[in-house]
Amino acid sequence: MLDPNYDFRGLPHADKKPEVKINPARKNRYEVTVNIKDAPGGFASVEGVESYYAPNCKYTTNRMMGATSNPSFDQKIPLKKVGDMAYMGVFYTDSPLNEDYYGQGVCKWENIGISVRLRATVTDKRDTIFSVFIDYKALEKFSKDDINGNKTTAFFRKNYYPWPTSYDENHLGFLTRGIKKEDIEKRNLELKDFFALELVIRRV
């Protein structure tokens, strides 16, 4: 039997994602407010996530095929309900600790961006996943001087709630990132057929 730790083809000995530690001295702090407007119903799940990857480290995903990947890491953003359709939370863009997880040298984590996802329930796998993503380039431009924050709004079809009406009962969660208001107008669609997910992000 082939020793799973045998380093052939120059593959790293690491065979799984690392157990990532949280940076005890995080500095890049942001506040996010999530506003849901004109939705056709409530949401049992409102989640936020910080996403990262380490481009200078690798682990083996399939030793027989010689396949490797850069490790990734997601950190949940706690969101507290502050109104019927409003949530608030704090997140960072430097949560994972840069450390030698694999014996390959220090893994340097880079933020990809953050996302907020909504689902009508937490039990029905057919539910649509309504998602807004803000990439790291946009976050880096945000300034502490902007006390009103930076607003991003995405619009989602109401008939996708709780799942697309055109799909059968065996369909599993469809993910949609929504469209901009100007795209609704360009396509001659009716704004009343959409609900809005608004994120207001402020660097603090």
ABEGO torsion letter per residue (X at the ends): XBBAABBBGGBBABABBBBBBBBAABABBBBBBBBBBGBABBBABBBBBBBBBBAABBBBABAAAGBBBBBBBBBBBBBBBABAABBBBBBBAAABBBBBAAGAEBBBBBBAEBBBBBBABAABAABBBBBBBBBAAAAAABBAABAAEBBBBBBBBAAAOABBAABBAABBBBBBAEBBAAAAAAAGBBAAABBBBBBBBBBX
